Amino acid sequence: MTNTSEHSDEMRVSGPAIASAAGVPETRGASVSYDPLTPIVYLERSLRVFGARTAVVYGDRRLCYAELAEEVGRMAGFLESLGIRPGDRVAVLSPNTPWHLVAHFAMPLLRAPLVSINTRLAPKEVSYILNHSGARVLLVDPELAKPLDAERARWSSIEHVLELPDPEVASRPEARDYVVEAGSAPIKPIRSELDDELTPLSINYTSGTTGMPKGVVFTHRGAALNALGQMAAMSLTSDAVFLWTLPMFHCNGWCMPWAVTAAGGTHVCLRSIDPPEIFRLIGQERVTHFNAAPTVLLMLASHPEVPQTPFEPRLRVCTGGAPPSPTLLEGMEKLGIQITHLYGLTETYGPHVLCEPQPGWDRLDAAGRARVLSRQGVPYVHSVYLRVVDDEMRDVPSDGETMGEVVMRGNNVMLGYFDDPEATARAFRGGWFHSGDVGVMHPDGYIELRDRSKDIIISGGENISTIEVENALYEHPDVQEVAVVGVPHDHWGEVPKAFVTLRPGAQATEASIIEFARAHIARYKCPKSVEFCELPKTATGKIQKFRLREREWQGKERRIQG
Amino acid sequence: MTNTSEHSDEMRVSGPAIASAAGVPETRGASVSYDPLTPIVYLERSLRVFGARTAVVYGDRRLCYAELAEEVGRMAGFLESLGIRPGDRVAVLSPNTPWHLVAHFAMPLLRAPLVSINTRLAPKEVSYILNHSGARVLLVDPELAKPLDAERARWSSIEHVLELPDPEVASRPEARDYVVEAGSAPIKPIRSELDDELTPLSINYTSGTTGMPKGVVFTHRGAALNALGQMAAMSLTSDAVFLWTLPMFHCNGWCMPWAVTAAGGTHVCLRSIDPPEIFRLIGQERVTHFNAAPTVLLMLASHPEVPQTPFEPRLRVCTGGAPPSPTLLEGMEKLGIQITHLYGLTETYGPHVLCEPQPGWDRLDAAGRARVLSRQGVPYVHSVYLRVVDDEMRDVPSDGETMGEVVMRGNNVMLGYFDDPEATARAFRGGWFHSGDVGVMHPDGYIELRDRSKDIIISGGENISTIEVENALYEHPDVQEVAVVGVPHDHWGEVPKAFVTLRPGAQATEASIIEFARAHIARYKCPKSVEFCELPKTATGKIQKFRLREREWQGKERRIQG
């Protein structure tokens, strides 16, 4: 174990430093009439009010709120015993297990930003994030730990790697076992010690339009408000039973770890998307809410074991990444599932707008309903600033036709990109966060996306930066020029396709290009097909990716991504 | 009209000045990732999202959100044209009319603290509040204006008095008519210009334990968070239809003007408590929520015109001021009404705790249910700090038996008393707000009040300071010594009774004492009976009011007040 005194304070994340760089005011301290907002108080309250209620279900295991709080206190106490102090980063790489949920409270309790890493990333990408975030500890699922063994030598800040035992997977005897080591740790009481609500709470790495992933910093205030907003939007009460189909590593599960806990509801954890298991859990646990990309919903609706009668109680499901199609909506209605379409980005703590239903919509036919529900909608109640603007930051007319960029501002916009003031300034130009997404404003105030940021593919709910894929392929010795675009795919919505011009005389095949990509980036980011050709260019020599996209989507109804 | 330039900036309320006196941190300014919290954004959003939905119902009149927003903008624009600037105070004296609701947004929009005055106060008390708050404008209901005519000469800061026309009451031709004057005012856009979320939003005068009423300062942040907390606790959605039985002048209607608007629900306004009209409105408007003191609920349950079948949809009703009795609960259940018991003070924006129901409570018999529901409960999700402490600020054991004082802290504790730093410091001693109420902490974290602050009577939901009543009676030339205590009353719960020792030779009668009181204080505060006697005292000569109370309550089951 490393001597903790070696870790200097300068390395710790300072909220005020990031905040003041981003022009955010300083807020401090608690007093009689002021408490810094933090999701920690939601656990504090549910521990007190709902101590004996079921907080977590995972396989045969059930934790009541008192037990959940104990696990949170133990994880925090253990990490503290390892030397973790406020401002230190702690990384977690895990499916939606109870441990991952516990980490969503333990790190905030320690005021140590949580770095929850996408489980689908390639080992090299994980290493990049660990090093960039400067995380000191990694808590990792045994199944996800193995592929990282060869990477460990490249980790520059990680001092401790502990594996989180899970009854569903084999533990590795050579690993440090979290449960064994944490067993004797002091249990830290669940009590907010936050002195500044703009303290960073988590860093979520996201594929932007350029190069390497960027670390989106959430604050305690933003997460606490977003959780209240989710409670209001989803009508979460203590009867809520939330099924964890949405990955927790996605924008901290859209803040649902904190929202469901605030309501005193039940988290039903889930390692993987397995339709029969999902059907079983919905019935057995009387699930009331879950969130999933349309891809997952389609998988459920078309599964041979899909129930023939609607679920009871009715389910509320939020979906994003692509608008729900009429077929999907119909399929969901048959299952007793009410769909809410929403849209946001990691930079907005997940959802920023939702398609709030209006009176009369339920009287529309299937196509009409799909048309209105394909809009991304209106802001949440806790964060209302959203515009669609032209290049000079003027609002486009609210005519449902004039396109502009969607920009946001307010309490659920990130504090900034971690250790990247230039990228933060670029994203915040003009005093608004620039989504890069192109949309229209309808006369009734609902936005509808018309094109995504041109360099992002959303495949099965995951963002893929085409530029990142291109950069990987440029490392192939035979590749002279490459352009990656999203092409239609029945299951994933769209998938990356590479258009490659080979160096003169080179002999690379489609298979060898794809194989090369797999060695460098996550499998879901790799092109599913490769076409060798000359790339269309402008007069000045700029590659015209939009021409490639147009050709591929010809004759297909392009579903605008949400 | 007064020249507005004469009004100096020094007279304006400064949030930071009050805040820093109370040790509250400074918070400032908006940025990309930070917006000052304010209930104004809730109207801003509902205007955008629910513009055509019914916002207000009042008699035959209906306002959609666009119309409500227009009235808010007009009132703000008009007051601005009168010279009202941020920090100026504007007073309203009105029943629960749409104007009163409009004022709850217009003044916050102007950043001019709203002083909503108890409509049951005597003219002299109204004058005290107008003068103490330094209000520059009074908006008043014609019916309530008349008794104030003789007082106007005593008003030191009021520059404009405008009467709010109401189809249900006659306008007075001699008065300045708000609608006539505001008709041509510019309409201020609904857009928050707040630069500091701790800016005072309203000043609510409350009868404390000593002397004159004190002005409780709410902030924009506190009101915005409390509104979100109410939404969560009451499951307010855009289907909510809220009937205004609770006076808006009570802690700004427990923040419900902002909570219902945030949800995009409907406000059903009501001039007075008239059971047949309430039954009619519940049915016609499909009311889902209202709040009322047990006195009002009893009045409804025992009314000859009470419906014989439960309301559909079911109603959620919050009650406070006294715990619901088994009889009341039974009566409410027959009406399809689910009761939530809550407790708080003006100093906590209204409710601070609520009796969150636990699984299994619905299986208890009527007496058992009343027993658990007679507890005041647990903190709201947005403000969780509450303790029951002994004289040295140590927590009493959570045994449901050991009594202590209920103290609170957090985002729904007032900023302080307006222009009264000594009273603020006294109330905030030890870093907690002292309620003065005596309670126990149950093992499950629920508080239950065992005695009110000894010098407060709660009569029909209204606070009465016994000391204020005593002070009024001490002005009677025949009174040598007086003690006022609450005595049981079938309808009001309790009412004030005066124990008087006359000066030697004096001949005052019970009737003359009561008449004297009525000339000085609100009718509901006046003693309902007077007993002439020697007062019980301690060895050191201190009057033992508890002995008088004990005698009066002997043989009666004392219902502990909430």
HADDOCK unambig.tbl for C-alpha pairs under 7 A between the chains (distance, minus, plus):
assign (segid A and resid 23 and name CA) (segid B and resid 31 and name CA) 6.04 0.50 0.50
assign (segid A and resid 24 and name CA) (segid B and resid 31 and name CA) 5.50 0.50 0.50
assign (segid A and resid 24 and name CA) (segid B and resid 33 and name CA) 6.80 0.50 0.50
assign (segid A and resid 24 and name CA) (segid B and resid 34 and name CA) 6.30 0.50 0.50
assign (segid A and resid 25 and name CA) (segid B and resid 27 and name CA) 6.63 0.50 0.50
assign (segid A and resid 25 and name CA) (segid B and resid 28 and name CA) 5.69 0.50 0.50
assign (segid A and resid 25 and name CA) (segid B and resid 29 and name CA) 6.26 0.50 0.50
assign (segid A and resid 26 and name CA) (segid B and resid 27 and name CA) 6.48 0.50 0.50
assign (segid A and resid 27 and name CA) (segid B and resid 25 and name CA) 6.68 0.50 0.50
assign (segid A and resid 27 and name CA) (segid B and resid 26 and name CA) 6.49 0.50 0.50
assign (segid A and resid 27 and name CA) (segid B and resid 27 and name CA) 5.26 0.50 0.50
assign (segid A and resid 28 and name CA) (segid B and resid 25 and name CA) 5.73 0.50 0.50
assign (segid A and resid 29 and name CA) (segid B and resid 25 and name CA) 6.27 0.50 0.50
assign (segid A and resid 31 and name CA) (segid B and resid 23 and name CA) 6.13 0.50 0.50
assign (segid A and resid 31 and name CA) (segid B and resid 24 and name CA) 5.53 0.50 0.50
assign (segid A and resid 31 and name CA) (segid B and resid 431 and name CA) 6.86 0.50 0.50
assign (segid A and resid 32 and name CA) (segid B and resid 409 and name CA) 4.81 0.50 0.50
assign (segid A and resid 32 and name CA) (segid B and resid 410 and name CA) 5.75 0.50 0.50
assign (segid A and resid 32 and name CA) (segid B and resid 413 and name CA) 6.87 0.50 0.50
assign (segid A and resid 32 and name CA) (segid B and resid 428 and name CA) 6.78 0.50 0.50
assign (segid A and resid 32 and name CA) (segid B and resid 431 and name CA) 5.53 0.50 0.50
assign (segid A and resid 32 and name CA) (segid B and resid 432 and name CA) 5.39 0.50 0.50
assign (segid A and resid 32 and name CA) (segid B and resid 433 and name CA) 6.56 0.50 0.50
assign (segid A and resid 33 and name CA) (segid B and resid 24 and name CA) 6.80 0.50 0.50
assign (segid A and resid 33 and name CA) (segid B and resid 409 and name CA) 6.02 0.50 0.50
assign (segid A and resid 33 and name CA) (segid B and resid 410 and name CA) 4.79 0.50 0.50
assign (segid A and resid 33 and name CA) (segid B and resid 411 and name CA) 5.30 0.50 0.50
assign (segid A and resid 33 and name CA) (segid B and resid 412 and name CA) 6.60 0.50 0.50
assign (segid A and resid 33 and name CA) (segid B and resid 413 and name CA) 4.74 0.50 0.50
assign (segid A and resid 33 and name CA) (segid B and resid 414 and name CA) 5.94 0.50 0.50
assign (segid A and resid 33 and name CA) (segid B and resid 415 and name CA) 5.71 0.50 0.50
assign (segid A and resid 34 and name CA) (segid B and resid 24 and name CA) 6.35 0.50 0.50
assign (segid A and resid 34 and name CA) (segid B and resid 410 and name CA) 4.89 0.50 0.50
assign (segid A and resid 34 and name CA) (segid B and resid 411 and name CA) 4.77 0.50 0.50
assign (segid A and resid 35 and name CA) (segid B and resid 410 and name CA) 4.98 0.50 0.50
assign (segid A and resid 35 and name CA) (segid B and resid 411 and name CA) 5.65 0.50 0.50
assign (segid A and resid 41 and name CA) (segid B and resid 384 and name CA) 6.86 0.50 0.50
assign (segid A and resid 42 and name CA) (segid B and resid 381 and name CA) 6.47 0.50 0.50
assign (segid A and resid 45 and name CA) (segid B and resid 381 and name CA) 6.87 0.50 0.50
assign (segid A and resid 45 and name CA) (segid B and resid 384 and name CA) 6.39 0.50 0.50
assign (segid A and resid 48 and name CA) (segid B and resid 445 and name CA) 5.88 0.50 0.50
assign (segid A and resid 49 and name CA) (segid B and resid 378 and name CA) 6.83 0.50 0.50
assign (segid A and resid 49 and name CA) (segid B and resid 445 and name CA) 6.48 0.50 0.50
assign (segid A and resid 228 and name CA) (segid B and resid 228 and name CA) 6.96 0.50 0.50
assign (segid A and resid 231 and name CA) (segid B and resid 232 and name CA) 6.65 0.50 0.50
assign (segid A and resid 232 and name CA) (segid B and resid 231 and name CA) 6.67 0.50 0.50
assign (segid A and resid 232 and name CA) (segid B and resid 232 and name CA) 6.09 0.50 0.50
assign (segid A and resid 235 and name CA) (segid B and resid 235 and name CA) 6.19 0.50 0.50
assign (segid A and resid 262 and name CA) (segid B and resid 381 and name CA) 6.59 0.50 0.50
assign (segid A and resid 378 and name CA) (segid B and resid 49 and name CA) 6.81 0.50 0.50
assign (segid A and resid 381 and name CA) (segid B and resid 42 and name CA) 6.47 0.50 0.50
assign (segid A and resid 381 and name CA) (segid B and resid 45 and name CA) 6.88 0.50 0.50
assign (segid A and resid 381 and name CA) (segid B and resid 262 and name CA) 6.59 0.50 0.50
assign (segid A and resid 384 and name CA) (segid B and resid 41 and name CA) 6.86 0.50 0.50
assign (segid A and resid 384 and name CA) (segid B and resid 45 and name CA) 6.37 0.50 0.50
assign (segid A and resid 409 and name CA) (segid B and resid 32 and name CA) 4.80 0.50 0.50
assign (segid A and resid 409 and name CA) (segid B and resid 33 and name CA) 6.03 0.50 0.50
assign (segid A and resid 410 and name CA) (segid B and resid 32 and name CA) 5.72 0.50 0.50
assign (segid A and resid 410 and name CA) (segid B and resid 33 and name CA) 4.80 0.50 0.50
assign (segid A and resid 410 and name CA) (segid B and resid 34 and name CA) 4.90 0.50 0.50
assign (segid A and resid 410 and name CA) (segid B and resid 35 and name CA) 4.99 0.50 0.50
assign (segid A and resid 411 and name CA) (segid B and resid 33 and name CA) 5.31 0.50 0.50
assign (segid A and resid 411 and name CA) (segid B and resid 34 and name CA) 4.76 0.50 0.50
assign (segid A and resid 411 and name CA) (segid B and resid 35 and name CA) 5.65 0.50 0.50
assign (segid A and resid 412 and name CA) (segid B and resid 33 and name CA) 6.61 0.50 0.50
assign (segid A and resid 413 and name CA) (segid B and resid 32 and name CA) 6.86 0.50 0.50
assign (segid A and resid 413 and name CA) (segid B and resid 33 and name CA) 4.75 0.50 0.50
assign (segid A and resid 414 and name CA) (segid B and resid 33 and name CA) 5.94 0.50 0.50
assign (segid A and resid 415 and name CA) (segid B and resid 33 and name CA) 5.69 0.50 0.50
assign (segid A and resid 428 and name CA) (segid B and resid 32 and name CA) 6.79 0.50 0.50
assign (segid A and resid 431 and name CA) (segid B and resid 31 and name CA) 6.84 0.50 0.50
assign (segid A and resid 431 and name CA) (segid B and resid 32 and name CA) 5.53 0.50 0.50
assign (segid A and resid 432 and name CA) (segid B and resid 32 and name CA) 5.40 0.50 0.50
assign (segid A and resid 433 and name CA) (segid B and resid 32 and name CA) 6.57 0.50 0.50
assign (segid A and resid 445 and name CA) (segid B and resid 48 and name CA) 5.87 0.50 0.50
assign (segid A and resid 445 and name CA) (segid B and resid 49 and name CA) 6.45 0.50 0.50
